[in-house]
Amino acid sequence: MKAVVIRTFGDPDGLEVVDLPVPAPAPGQVLITPEAIGVGGVDAVIRRGTLATHGFKEGHLLGSEVAGNITAVGAGVDETWIGRRVWAFTGLSGGYAEQAVAAVEDVLALPDGLTGAEAVALGSSGVVAHFALERARFTPGETVLVRGAAGSIGITAVQLAARAGAGAVVVTTSSEQRGARLRDLGATHVLDRSGDGGGPDAPSGFDVVIDVVGGPQLPLVLDRLNSNGRFVAVGVVGGHPPADFGMRLMEAFRKSLSFATFSLDTVPVPDRQAVRSAQFAQAARGDLRTVVHQVLPLDQAATAHREMDAGRVFGRIVLVP
Ligand SMILES: NC(=O)c1ccc[n+]([C@@H]2O[C@H](COP(=O)([O-])OP(=O)(O)OC[C@H]3O[C@@H](n4cnc5c(N)ncnc54)[C@H](OP(=O)(O)O)[C@@H]3O)[C@@H](O)[C@H]2O)c1
């Protein structure tokens, strides 16, 4: 089968289309023929080598989520799964391929009315948005900043915060046009990537920050937390924050701030699946919006990554085998 691996960490030219043997589903796994493959921000972070210290190595087969049909099951898996249309989390590897395996507990049947592309635009990221807001103990009326809002996690976080009754939903993004799209999804104030702008009525402080970006400017955002504010770091698309950012937190000691990292890995699989299933149903009804930026053939994965690195993607790029 055709698959896309990281030949060398760094820019997208290091991605390579290769031929690999079709994986056999191990006990507890299913084999899927994808109709849609999600290109996540995490894939770019892995490709750049940002997570090399977390055990990712060159030769890595990228991709963590697919939607498609189950064609075979491993030992111990109910055979009635065969032929069903599903979304699946493949782990942090294995998605950019013509065939993919996933543990059966990480598979969810797709509701009618949800396309494969929509499913991979929402499947992994929507639950991150949900649980990050929950971990932040967000309550109605509070001011929320979604930093890096134009990706799939941010797009869902904006919608969830708005419909849960946030006092203000502030976002950072890189252009007016992207800001207008985020307003359409529920943002009330649009800041630039540095956190400037937003108009005269923009809130000066935030009760909750959901941060997809990290990077060198993270301490500036910490400074703008209100007393008792909660900052939840969910991503590092802008790289790691400076090593001494904890000092900024300590300097604001008397504001009783909380800084948390949040990883979906810490949420029990059944809890993730329950939220994901509800979000899929909402998306199928049109109550939760998914944004598919572009659909490209699998062998153009490097183009997809170039688009992400150039900052041209709003939502998710989807690959099709
Ligand atoms: N916590 C978890 O469990 C979990 C699960 C999955 C993924 N993740 C993490 O979440 C991140 C990916 O999320 P995603 O797919 O929603 O993000 P994404 O689409 O890659 O990026 C979101 C937005 O961030 C902005 N951005 C990109 N580079 C930036 C930079 N250098 N500085 C400032 N802003 C920048 C861009 O918007 P603008 O151009 O409009 O500013 C971009 O659209 C990764 O770090 C991944 O590791 C976490």
The ligand as an SDF file (V2000), in Angstrom:
LIG
                    3D

 48 52  0  0  0  0  0  0  0  0999 V2000
   -3.9070   18.2090   24.1590 N   0  0  0  0  0  0  0  0  0  0  0  0
   -4.2140   17.1830   23.3930 C   0  0  0  0  0  0  0  0  0  0  0  0
   -4.6990   16.1530   23.8310 O   0  0  0  0  0  0  0  0  0  0  0  0
   -3.9670   17.3190   21.9330 C   0  0  0  0  0  0  0  0  0  0  0  0
   -4.5490   16.4500   21.0110 C   0  0  0  0  0  0  0  0  0  0  0  0
   -4.3000   16.6610   19.6530 C   0  0  0  0  0  0  0  0  0  0  0  0
   -3.4570   17.6860   19.2640 C   0  0  0  0  0  0  0  0  0  0  0  0
   -2.8830   18.4810   20.2160 N   0  0  0  0  0  0  0  0  0  0  0  0
   -1.9860   19.5770   19.8670 C   0  0  0  0  0  0  0  0  0  0  0  0
   -2.7550   20.6340   19.3060 O   0  0  0  0  0  0  0  0  0  0  0  0
   -1.9810   21.3000   18.3320 C   0  0  0  0  0  0  0  0  0  0  0  0
   -2.7130   21.2670   16.9990 C   0  0  0  0  0  0  0  0  0  0  0  0
   -4.0000   21.8280   17.1020 O   0  0  0  0  0  0  0  0  0  0  0  0
   -4.7890   22.3180   15.7960 P   0  0  0  0  0  0  0  0  0  0  0  0
   -4.7840   21.2130   14.8050 O   0  0  0  0  0  0  0  0  0  0  0  0
   -6.0620   22.9160   16.2350 O   0  0  0  0  0  0  0  0  0  0  0  0
   -3.7930   23.4750   15.3460 O   0  0  0  0  0  0  0  0  0  0  0  0
   -3.3430   24.0210   13.9190 P   0  0  0  0  0  0  0  0  0  0  0  0
   -4.4770   23.9410   12.9740 O   0  0  0  0  0  0  0  0  0  0  0  0
   -2.0500   23.4190   13.5250 O   0  0  0  0  0  0  0  0  0  0  0  0
   -3.0180   25.5360   14.3090 O   0  0  0  0  0  0  0  0  0  0  0  0
   -4.0010   26.3720   14.8750 C   0  0  0  0  0  0  0  0  0  0  0  0
   -3.7420   27.7970   14.4910 C   0  0  0  0  0  0  0  0  0  0  0  0
   -2.6410   28.3280   15.2300 O   0  0  0  0  0  0  0  0  0  0  0  0
   -2.1270   29.4540   14.5070 C   0  0  0  0  0  0  0  0  0  0  0  0
   -0.6730   29.3360   14.4740 N   0  0  0  0  0  0  0  0  0  0  0  0
    0.0570   28.4640   13.7700 C   0  0  0  0  0  0  0  0  0  0  0  0
    1.3770   28.6470   13.9730 N   0  0  0  0  0  0  0  0  0  0  0  0
    1.4610   29.6690   14.8570 C   0  0  0  0  0  0  0  0  0  0  0  0
    2.5520   30.3510   15.4550 C   0  0  0  0  0  0  0  0  0  0  0  0
    3.8170   30.0130   15.1980 N   0  0  0  0  0  0  0  0  0  0  0  0
    2.2690   31.3490   16.3310 N   0  0  0  0  0  0  0  0  0  0  0  0
    0.9990   31.7180   16.5820 C   0  0  0  0  0  0  0  0  0  0  0  0
   -0.0800   31.1090   16.0270 N   0  0  0  0  0  0  0  0  0  0  0  0
    0.1620   30.1040   15.1820 C   0  0  0  0  0  0  0  0  0  0  0  0
   -2.7020   29.4080   13.0970 C   0  0  0  0  0  0  0  0  0  0  0  0
   -3.7700   30.3270   13.0120 O   0  0  0  0  0  0  0  0  0  0  0  0
   -3.5620   31.8470   12.5590 P   0  0  0  0  0  0  0  0  0  0  0  0
   -2.6880   31.8600   11.3380 O   0  0  0  0  0  0  0  0  0  0  0  0
   -4.9430   32.2950   12.2750 O   0  0  0  0  0  0  0  0  0  0  0  0
   -2.9390   32.5470   13.7240 O   0  0  0  0  0  0  0  0  0  0  0  0
   -3.3300   28.0040   13.0430 C   0  0  0  0  0  0  0  0  0  0  0  0
   -4.4230   27.9520   12.1880 O   0  0  0  0  0  0  0  0  0  0  0  0
   -0.6230   20.5950   18.2610 C   0  0  0  0  0  0  0  0  0  0  0  0
    0.3200   21.2700   19.0730 O   0  0  0  0  0  0  0  0  0  0  0  0
   -0.9350   19.2300   18.8410 C   0  0  0  0  0  0  0  0  0  0  0  0
    0.1950   18.6410   19.4580 O   0  0  0  0  0  0  0  0  0  0  0  0
   -3.1460   18.3250   21.5160 C   0  0  0  0  0  0  0  0  0  0  0  0
  1  2  1  0
  2  3  2  0
  2  4  1  0
  4  5  1  0
  4 48  2  0
  5  6  2  0
  6  7  1  0
  7  8  2  0
  8  9  1  0
  8 48  1  0
  9 10  1  0
  9 46  1  0
 10 11  1  0
 11 12  1  0
 11 44  1  0
 12 13  1  0
 13 14  1  0
 14 15  2  0
 14 16  1  0
 14 17  1  0
 17 18  1  0
 18 19  2  0
 18 20  1  0
 18 21  1  0
 21 22  1  0
 22 23  1  0
 23 24  1  0
 23 42  1  0
 24 25  1  0
 25 26  1  0
 25 36  1  0
 26 27  1  0
 26 35  1  0
 27 28  2  0
 28 29  1  0
 29 30  1  0
 29 35  2  0
 30 31  1  0
 30 32  2  0
 32 33  1  0
 33 34  2  0
 34 35  1  0
 36 37  1  0
 36 42  1  0
 37 38  1  0
 38 39  2  0
 38 40  1  0
 38 41  1  0
 42 43  1  0
 44 45  1  0
 44 46  1  0
 46 47  1  0
M  CHG  2   8   1  16  -1
M  END
$$$$
